[in-house]
Protein backbone atom coordinates (compact mmCIF):
# COMPACT_ATOMS: atom_id res chain seq x y z
CA UNK A 1 0.00 0.00 0.00
CA UNK A 2 2.84 2.37 -0.78
CA UNK A 3 3.17 5.28 -1.19
CA UNK A 4 1.02 6.38 1.74
CA UNK A 5 1.27 10.10 2.47
CA UNK A 6 -1.31 10.05 5.30
CA UNK A 7 0.49 7.28 7.19
CA UNK A 8 3.81 9.03 6.66
CA UNK A 9 2.44 12.29 8.05
CA UNK A 10 1.11 10.51 11.16
CA UNK A 11 4.40 8.67 11.79
CA UNK A 12 6.37 11.88 11.40
CA UNK A 13 3.99 13.87 13.60
CA UNK A 14 4.05 11.32 16.44
CA UNK A 15 7.78 10.98 16.21
CA UNK A 16 8.48 14.71 16.19
CA UNK A 17 6.04 15.39 19.03
CA UNK A 18 6.86 12.50 21.37
CA UNK A 19 9.96 10.45 20.57
CA UNK A 20 13.16 11.65 22.19
CA UNK A 21 16.04 10.50 19.98
CA UNK A 22 19.61 9.39 20.78
CA UNK A 23 22.60 11.73 20.36
CA UNK A 24 20.54 14.56 18.87
CA UNK A 25 19.37 18.10 19.42
CA UNK A 26 15.68 17.24 19.22
CA UNK A 27 14.70 20.34 17.29
CA UNK A 28 17.29 19.83 14.56
CA UNK A 29 16.41 16.35 13.32
CA UNK A 30 13.92 14.88 10.87
CA UNK A 31 14.10 11.07 11.10
CA UNK A 32 13.04 9.20 7.96
CA UNK A 33 9.72 7.38 8.48
CA UNK A 34 10.30 3.78 7.42
CA UNK A 35 7.34 1.69 6.33
CA UNK A 36 8.79 -1.77 5.76
CA UNK A 37 11.91 -3.90 5.46
CA UNK A 38 12.76 -7.16 3.74
CA UNK A 39 16.23 -8.72 3.59
CA UNK A 40 18.79 -6.04 2.75
CA UNK A 41 16.22 -3.43 1.72
CA UNK A 42 13.88 -1.04 3.51
CA UNK A 43 11.24 1.32 2.16
CA UNK A 44 10.03 4.77 3.11
CA UNK A 45 6.38 5.82 2.84
CA UNK A 46 6.93 7.38 -0.56
CA UNK A 47 7.82 3.96 -1.89
CA UNK A 48 11.55 4.66 -2.19
CA UNK A 49 13.69 1.56 -1.64
CA UNK A 50 17.04 1.76 0.16
CA UNK A 51 19.64 -0.96 0.00
CA UNK A 52 21.01 -0.93 3.54
CA UNK A 53 24.80 -0.63 3.47
CA UNK A 54 24.97 -0.01 7.21
CA UNK A 55 22.79 -2.90 8.45
CA UNK A 56 20.94 -0.51 10.81
CA UNK A 57 23.95 0.35 13.01
CA UNK A 58 25.89 -2.75 11.89
CA UNK A 59 23.35 -4.90 13.62
CA UNK A 60 21.03 -6.55 11.15
CA UNK A 61 23.35 -9.37 10.07
CA UNK A 62 20.55 -11.62 8.81
CA UNK A 63 18.54 -8.79 7.26
CA UNK A 64 14.99 -7.62 7.82
CA UNK A 65 12.15 -10.07 8.48
CA UNK A 66 14.22 -13.24 8.20
CA UNK A 67 11.51 -15.92 8.24
CA UNK A 68 13.41 -18.25 10.60
CA UNK A 69 14.06 -15.52 13.14
CA UNK A 70 10.50 -14.23 12.99
CA UNK A 71 9.12 -17.78 13.40
CA UNK A 72 11.43 -18.53 16.34
CA UNK A 73 10.16 -15.46 18.20
CA UNK A 74 6.53 -16.23 17.38
CA UNK A 75 6.90 -19.82 18.55
CA UNK A 76 8.67 -18.85 21.75
CA UNK A 77 6.03 -16.20 22.48
CA UNK A 78 3.40 -18.92 22.16
CA UNK A 79 5.29 -21.26 24.54
CA UNK A 80 6.69 -18.99 27.26
CA UNK A 81 7.12 -15.30 26.57
CA UNK A 82 9.21 -14.44 29.60
CA UNK A 83 10.82 -15.97 32.67
CA UNK A 84 12.99 -14.38 35.34
CA UNK A 85 16.77 -14.86 35.24
CA UNK A 86 17.17 -17.03 38.37
CA UNK A 87 15.21 -19.83 36.65
CA UNK A 88 16.79 -22.43 34.34
CA UNK A 89 15.22 -21.91 30.92
CA UNK A 90 15.60 -24.19 27.90
CA UNK A 91 16.31 -21.55 25.20
CA UNK A 92 18.59 -19.54 27.47
CA UNK A 93 20.65 -22.64 28.23
CA UNK A 94 20.66 -23.78 24.61
CA UNK A 95 21.90 -20.42 23.34
CA UNK A 96 24.60 -20.25 26.04
CA UNK A 97 25.77 -23.74 25.02
CA UNK A 98 25.81 -22.82 21.30
CA UNK A 99 27.86 -19.70 22.05
CA UNK A 100 30.29 -21.62 24.27
CA UNK A 101 30.72 -24.20 21.49
CA UNK A 102 31.94 -21.57 19.01
CA UNK A 103 33.97 -19.60 21.58
CA UNK A 104 37.65 -20.49 22.07
CA UNK A 105 38.55 -23.46 24.29
CA UNK A 106 38.31 -22.56 27.94
CA UNK A 107 35.16 -20.42 27.58
CA UNK A 108 32.09 -22.24 28.93
CA UNK A 109 29.84 -19.64 30.53
CA UNK A 110 27.73 -16.76 29.25
CA UNK A 111 26.15 -13.87 31.15
CA UNK A 112 23.32 -12.36 29.11
CA UNK A 113 22.54 -8.64 28.95
CA UNK A 114 20.16 -6.47 26.90
CA UNK A 115 22.80 -4.97 24.63
CA UNK A 116 26.40 -4.06 23.99
CA UNK A 117 26.98 -1.29 26.53
CA UNK A 118 25.70 -3.47 29.34
CA UNK A 119 27.87 -6.34 28.15
CA UNK A 120 30.92 -4.12 28.50
CA UNK A 121 29.72 -2.80 31.87
CA UNK A 122 29.43 -6.34 33.20
CA UNK A 123 32.72 -7.53 31.72
CA UNK A 124 34.46 -4.63 33.46
CA UNK A 125 32.64 -5.37 36.69
CA UNK A 126 33.82 -8.99 36.52
CA UNK A 127 37.40 -7.89 35.83
CA UNK A 128 37.33 -5.48 38.77
CA UNK A 129 35.99 -8.17 41.09
CA UNK A 130 38.50 -10.79 39.98
CA UNK A 131 41.58 -8.54 40.08
CA UNK A 132 40.60 -6.27 42.96
CA UNK A 133 41.81 -3.39 40.76
CA UNK A 134 39.91 -0.41 39.38
CA UNK A 135 41.44 1.08 36.21
CA UNK A 136 40.47 -0.01 32.71
CA UNK A 137 42.49 0.92 29.62
CA UNK A 138 40.78 1.59 26.29
CA UNK A 139 41.63 3.20 22.96
CA UNK A 140 40.99 6.80 21.99
CA UNK A 141 39.52 5.56 18.74
CA UNK A 142 36.80 3.37 20.19
CA UNK A 143 33.12 3.09 21.02
CA UNK A 144 32.02 0.81 23.84
CA UNK A 145 28.47 2.03 24.51
CA UNK A 146 26.64 4.82 26.25
CA UNK A 147 25.97 3.72 29.83
CA UNK A 148 28.16 5.25 32.49
CA UNK A 149 31.23 2.99 32.49
CA UNK A 150 30.89 2.15 28.78
CA UNK A 151 30.82 5.81 27.73
CA UNK A 152 33.80 6.55 29.96
CA UNK A 153 35.76 3.78 28.23
CA UNK A 154 34.65 5.08 24.83
CA UNK A 155 37.29 7.23 23.21
CA UNK A 156 35.31 8.99 20.51
CA UNK A 157 33.75 12.44 21.00
CA UNK A 158 30.48 11.00 22.27
CA UNK A 159 32.34 10.66 25.57
CA UNK A 160 33.20 14.32 25.91
CA UNK A 161 29.97 15.59 27.41
CA UNK A 162 29.80 12.59 29.78
CA UNK A 163 33.36 12.58 31.06
CA UNK A 164 34.30 11.39 33.62
CA UNK A 165 31.44 9.22 34.79
CA UNK A 166 33.82 6.36 35.64
CA UNK A 167 37.07 7.61 37.10
CA UNK A 168 38.92 4.37 36.41
CA UNK A 169 39.02 4.88 32.63
CA UNK A 170 42.43 5.52 31.02
CA UNK A 171 42.92 5.81 27.28
CA UNK A 172 45.78 4.94 24.94
CA UNK A 173 46.53 5.05 21.21
CA UNK A 174 45.86 1.91 19.20
CA UNK A 175 47.53 1.01 15.91
CA UNK A 176 46.37 2.97 12.83
CA UNK A 177 49.04 2.89 10.15
CA UNK A 178 47.36 5.34 7.76
CA UNK A 179 47.44 8.04 10.44
CA UNK A 180 50.13 6.52 12.61
CA UNK A 181 50.54 8.22 16.00
CA UNK A 182 53.95 6.48 16.07
CA UNK A 183 55.31 7.70 12.71
CA UNK A 184 55.42 4.13 11.47
CA UNK A 185 55.87 3.21 7.85
CA UNK A 186 55.10 -0.50 8.03
CA UNK A 187 52.52 -2.65 9.78
CA UNK A 188 55.32 -4.36 11.72
CA UNK A 189 56.56 -1.01 13.07
CA UNK A 190 53.04 0.08 13.91
CA UNK A 191 52.36 -3.13 15.83
CA UNK A 192 55.64 -2.96 17.77
CA UNK A 193 55.39 0.75 18.55
CA UNK A 194 51.75 0.59 19.58
CA UNK A 195 52.66 -2.22 21.97
CA UNK A 196 55.61 -0.25 23.37
CA UNK A 197 53.25 2.70 23.93
CA UNK A 198 50.72 0.44 25.66
CA UNK A 199 53.45 -0.99 27.87
CA UNK A 200 54.56 2.52 28.82
CA UNK A 201 50.96 3.46 29.60
CA UNK A 202 50.62 0.42 31.87
CA UNK A 203 53.90 1.16 33.65
CA UNK A 204 53.11 4.83 34.19
CA UNK A 205 49.54 4.15 35.34
CA UNK A 206 50.74 1.44 37.72
CA UNK A 207 50.22 -2.20 36.68
CA UNK A 208 48.83 -3.09 40.11
CA UNK A 209 45.98 -0.59 39.61
CA UNK A 210 44.79 -1.92 36.22
CA UNK A 211 41.97 -4.46 36.07
CA UNK A 212 41.50 -4.75 32.32
CA UNK A 213 42.29 -3.60 28.81
CA UNK A 214 39.25 -3.45 26.53
CA UNK A 215 39.75 -3.54 22.75
CA UNK A 216 37.35 -3.77 19.83
CA UNK A 217 38.91 -6.65 17.88
CA UNK A 218 38.49 -4.56 14.74
CA UNK A 219 37.69 -0.99 15.80
CA UNK A 220 34.22 -0.43 14.34
CA UNK A 221 32.54 2.96 14.13
CA UNK A 222 35.85 4.74 14.64
CA UNK A 223 37.38 3.46 11.46
CA UNK A 224 37.33 -0.30 10.76
CA UNK A 225 40.86 -0.40 12.13
CA UNK A 226 42.19 -3.90 11.56
CA UNK A 227 44.85 -4.87 14.12
CA UNK A 228 48.30 -5.34 12.53
CA UNK A 229 49.96 -8.77 12.79
CA UNK A 230 51.11 -9.54 16.32
CA UNK A 231 49.31 -6.67 18.01
CA UNK A 232 46.59 -8.62 19.82
CA UNK A 233 49.14 -11.32 20.74
CA UNK A 234 51.27 -8.58 22.23
CA UNK A 235 48.30 -7.29 24.23
CA UNK A 236 47.84 -10.82 25.61
CA UNK A 237 51.51 -10.97 26.58
CA UNK A 238 51.33 -7.61 28.40
CA UNK A 239 48.17 -8.70 30.20
CA UNK A 240 49.85 -11.94 31.31
CA UNK A 241 52.94 -10.09 32.46
CA UNK A 242 51.01 -7.58 34.57
CA UNK A 243 48.04 -9.66 35.77
CA UNK A 244 45.55 -7.64 33.69
CA UNK A 245 42.44 -9.11 32.03
CA UNK A 246 41.92 -8.65 28.28
CA UNK A 247 38.32 -7.89 27.26
CA UNK A 248 37.53 -8.31 23.55
CA UNK A 249 34.59 -6.07 22.57
CA UNK A 250 32.96 -8.06 19.77
CA UNK A 251 29.65 -6.19 19.84
CA UNK A 252 30.04 -5.07 16.22
CA UNK A 253 32.28 -7.75 14.74
CA UNK A 254 31.01 -10.88 16.51
CA UNK A 255 28.63 -13.28 14.79
CA UNK A 256 29.83 -13.15 11.25
CA UNK A 257 30.73 -9.59 10.27
CA UNK A 258 34.35 -10.65 9.59
CA UNK A 259 33.42 -14.11 8.30
CA UNK A 260 34.12 -15.73 11.70
CA UNK A 261 31.94 -16.46 14.70
CA UNK A 262 34.14 -14.14 16.71
CA UNK A 263 36.57 -11.61 15.26
CA UNK A 264 39.32 -12.90 17.55
CA UNK A 265 39.31 -16.11 15.46
CA UNK A 266 40.62 -14.12 12.50
CA UNK A 267 43.62 -12.86 14.46
CA UNK A 268 44.43 -15.70 16.87
CA UNK A 269 43.69 -13.40 19.82
CA UNK A 270 43.14 -14.90 23.30
CA UNK A 271 41.07 -12.62 25.55
CA UNK A 272 39.73 -13.40 29.04
CA UNK A 273 36.25 -11.99 28.40
CA UNK A 274 34.36 -11.54 25.12
CA UNK A 275 31.42 -9.16 24.86
CA UNK A 276 28.78 -9.47 22.15
CA UNK A 277 25.33 -8.12 21.12
CA UNK A 278 23.88 -7.05 17.72
CA UNK A 279 24.63 -9.98 15.37
CA UNK A 280 23.83 -12.65 17.99
CA UNK A 281 20.19 -12.32 16.89
CA UNK A 282 20.37 -9.38 14.47
CA UNK A 283 18.74 -7.19 17.10
CA UNK A 284 15.27 -8.67 16.57
CA UNK A 285 14.89 -8.65 20.37
CA UNK A 286 17.53 -6.79 22.43
CA UNK A 287 20.31 -9.15 23.51
CA UNK A 288 23.97 -8.95 24.45
CA UNK A 289 26.31 -10.72 26.79
CA UNK A 290 29.71 -11.67 28.11
CA UNK A 291 31.42 -14.96 27.27
CA UNK A 292 33.49 -15.80 30.33
CA UNK A 293 36.78 -17.72 30.40
CA UNK A 294 37.09 -20.51 32.93
CA UNK A 295 39.67 -18.55 34.86
CA UNK A 296 37.21 -15.70 35.46
CA UNK A 297 34.20 -17.99 35.84
CA UNK A 298 35.94 -20.02 38.57
CA UNK A 299 36.35 -16.92 40.71
CA UNK A 300 32.57 -16.70 40.92
CA UNK A 301 32.07 -20.40 41.77
CA UNK A 302 32.08 -19.61 45.49
CA UNK A 303 31.91 -15.81 45.41
CA UNK A 304 28.59 -14.25 44.44
CA UNK A 305 28.63 -12.13 41.29
CA UNK A 306 27.30 -8.73 42.36
CA UNK A 307 25.12 -7.89 39.37
CA UNK A 308 21.98 -8.83 37.47
CA UNK A 309 19.20 -7.75 35.12
CA UNK A 310 15.50 -8.58 35.09
CA UNK A 311 15.70 -9.44 31.38
CA UNK A 312 19.00 -11.36 31.44
CA UNK A 313 18.62 -14.12 28.87
CA UNK A 314 15.12 -13.14 27.80
CA UNK A 315 13.45 -16.14 26.12
CA UNK A 316 12.29 -14.24 23.02
CA UNK A 317 15.79 -12.85 22.46
CA UNK A 318 17.43 -16.23 23.09
CA UNK A 319 15.03 -18.01 20.73
CA UNK A 320 16.10 -15.63 17.97
CA UNK A 321 19.73 -16.34 18.94
CA UNK A 322 19.25 -20.10 18.62
CA UNK A 323 17.60 -19.56 15.21
CA UNK A 324 20.57 -17.40 14.20
CA UNK A 325 22.92 -20.35 14.77
CA UNK A 326 20.68 -22.61 12.68
CA UNK A 327 20.58 -20.13 9.79
CA UNK A 328 24.33 -19.44 9.92
CA UNK A 329 25.09 -23.17 9.73
CA UNK A 330 22.43 -24.15 7.20
CA UNK A 331 23.13 -21.26 4.84
CA UNK A 332 26.92 -21.16 5.23
CA UNK A 333 26.84 -17.50 6.29
CA UNK A 334 30.46 -17.35 7.48
CA UNK A 335 31.71 -18.86 4.23
CA UNK A 336 29.67 -16.46 2.09
CA UNK A 337 30.90 -13.46 4.07
CA UNK A 338 34.51 -14.48 3.46
CA UNK A 339 33.78 -15.20 -0.20
CA UNK A 340 31.90 -11.95 -0.92
CA UNK A 341 34.49 -9.95 1.01
CA UNK A 342 37.47 -11.40 -0.85
CA UNK A 343 35.96 -11.83 -4.30
CA UNK A 344 33.84 -8.69 -4.61
CA UNK A 345 34.25 -6.05 -1.91
CA UNK A 346 38.02 -6.00 -1.52
CA UNK A 347 38.97 -5.77 -5.24
CA UNK A 348 36.21 -3.21 -5.92
CA UNK A 349 37.30 -0.96 -3.07
CA UNK A 350 40.99 -1.29 -3.92
CA UNK A 351 40.07 -0.08 -7.40
CA UNK A 352 38.53 3.07 -5.89
CA UNK A 353 41.89 4.06 -4.41
CA UNK A 354 43.13 4.26 -8.01
CA UNK A 355 40.03 5.76 -9.60
CA UNK A 356 38.88 8.34 -7.04
CA UNK A 357 41.01 11.31 -5.96
CA UNK A 358 39.02 11.38 -2.69
CA UNK A 359 39.73 7.80 -1.63
CA UNK A 360 42.85 7.81 0.52
CA UNK A 361 42.69 4.30 1.92
CA UNK A 362 40.37 1.31 2.10
CA UNK A 363 40.66 -1.37 4.77
CA UNK A 364 38.61 -4.15 6.25
CA UNK A 365 37.72 -7.80 6.19
CA UNK A 366 34.66 -9.90 5.41
CA UNK A 367 31.65 -7.58 4.99
CA UNK A 368 33.16 -4.80 7.09
CA UNK A 369 35.16 -2.14 5.25
CA UNK A 370 36.07 1.52 5.60
CA UNK A 371 36.63 3.93 2.75
CA UNK A 372 38.62 6.85 4.11
CA UNK A 373 38.04 10.08 2.19
CA UNK A 374 40.68 12.81 1.90
CA UNK A 375 41.07 16.26 0.37
CA UNK A 376 44.53 15.43 -0.79
CA UNK A 377 46.15 12.01 -1.10
CA UNK A 378 49.64 13.38 -0.47
CA UNK A 379 48.91 15.17 2.79
CA UNK A 380 46.08 12.77 3.75
CA UNK A 381 44.08 15.74 5.00
CA UNK A 382 40.64 14.28 5.85
CA UNK A 383 37.80 15.29 3.51
CA UNK A 384 36.05 16.73 6.58
CA UNK A 385 37.69 17.57 9.93
CA UNK A 386 37.61 15.15 12.87
CA UNK A 387 34.19 15.32 14.56
CA UNK A 388 32.90 17.66 11.84
CA UNK A 389 29.29 18.80 12.13
CA UNK A 390 27.04 21.22 10.25
CA UNK A 391 28.64 23.09 7.36
CA UNK A 392 32.04 21.51 8.04
CA UNK A 393 30.56 18.09 7.31
CA UNK A 394 28.95 19.22 4.03
CA UNK A 395 31.12 17.12 1.68
CA UNK A 396 30.19 13.92 3.51
CA UNK A 397 26.56 15.05 3.60
CA UNK A 398 26.63 15.58 -0.15
CA UNK A 399 28.15 12.14 -0.70
CA UNK A 400 25.52 10.50 1.54
CA UNK A 401 22.68 12.37 -0.16
CA UNK A 402 23.88 11.19 -3.58
CA UNK A 403 24.01 7.57 -2.38
CA UNK A 404 20.54 7.77 -0.83
CA UNK A 405 19.09 9.38 -3.94
CA UNK A 406 20.40 6.44 -5.94
CA UNK A 407 18.89 3.94 -3.47
CA UNK A 408 21.71 3.02 -1.07
CA UNK A 409 21.68 3.92 2.62
CA UNK A 410 25.36 4.45 3.51
CA UNK A 411 27.13 4.42 6.87
CA UNK A 412 28.96 7.72 7.33
CA UNK A 413 31.22 8.69 10.23
CA UNK A 414 33.47 11.77 10.07
CA UNK A 415 35.48 11.43 6.82
CA UNK A 416 34.64 7.77 6.21
CA UNK A 417 31.95 5.67 4.67
CA UNK A 418 31.76 2.06 5.79
CA UNK A 419 30.59 -0.87 3.72
CA UNK A 420 28.59 -3.07 6.11
CA UNK A 421 25.56 -4.60 4.40
CA UNK A 422 23.53 -7.47 5.88
CA UNK A 423 25.47 -10.73 5.59
CA UNK A 424 22.59 -12.20 3.56
CA UNK A 425 22.82 -9.55 0.82
CA UNK A 426 22.57 -11.09 -2.64
CA UNK A 427 25.59 -10.86 -4.87
CA UNK A 428 23.60 -8.76 -7.36
CA UNK A 429 22.55 -6.28 -4.69
CA UNK A 430 26.09 -6.09 -3.34
CA UNK A 431 27.50 -5.31 -6.78
CA UNK A 432 24.71 -2.80 -7.48
CA UNK A 433 25.17 -1.09 -4.11
CA UNK A 434 28.92 -0.81 -4.60
CA UNK A 435 28.40 0.77 -8.00
CA UNK A 436 26.05 3.33 -6.42
CA UNK A 437 28.72 4.18 -3.82
CA UNK A 438 31.32 4.34 -6.61
CA UNK A 439 29.19 6.89 -8.46
CA UNK A 440 28.44 8.87 -5.25
CA UNK A 441 32.18 9.13 -4.59
CA UNK A 442 32.46 11.41 -7.61
CA UNK A 443 30.57 13.93 -5.45
CA UNK A 444 33.34 13.61 -2.83
CA UNK A 445 35.99 13.88 -5.55
CA UNK A 446 34.71 17.37 -6.35
CA UNK A 447 35.89 18.55 -2.91
CA UNK A 448 39.48 17.36 -3.34
CA UNK A 449 42.26 19.86 -3.79
CA UNK A 450 45.00 17.75 -5.37
N1 LIG B 1 30.67 -1.83 21.54
C1 LIG B 1 30.79 -1.64 20.23
C2 LIG B 1 32.05 -2.05 19.52
C3 LIG B 1 29.73 -1.08 19.49
O1 LIG B 1 29.85 -0.87 18.18
C4 LIG B 1 28.55 -0.71 20.19
C5 LIG B 1 27.40 -0.10 19.46
O2 LIG B 1 27.49 0.29 18.34
C6 LIG B 1 28.48 -0.93 21.57
C7 LIG B 1 29.55 -1.51 22.20
C8 LIG B 1 27.25 -0.55 22.35
O3 LIG B 1 26.21 -1.42 22.08
P1 LIG B 1 24.70 -1.00 22.44
O4 LIG B 1 24.34 0.15 21.57
O5 LIG B 1 23.93 -2.26 22.16
O6 LIG B 1 24.67 -0.66 23.89
Boltz pocket constraint, residues with backbone or C-beta under 6 A from the ligand:
constraints:
  - pocket:
      binder: B
      contacts: [[A, 57], [A, 114], [A, 115], [A, 116], [A, 117], [A, 118], [A, 120], [A, 143], [A, 144], [A, 145], [A, 146], [A, 216], [A, 220], [A, 221], [A, 249], [A, 250], [A, 251], [A, 252], [A, 277], [A, 278], [A, 288]]
      max_distance: 6.0
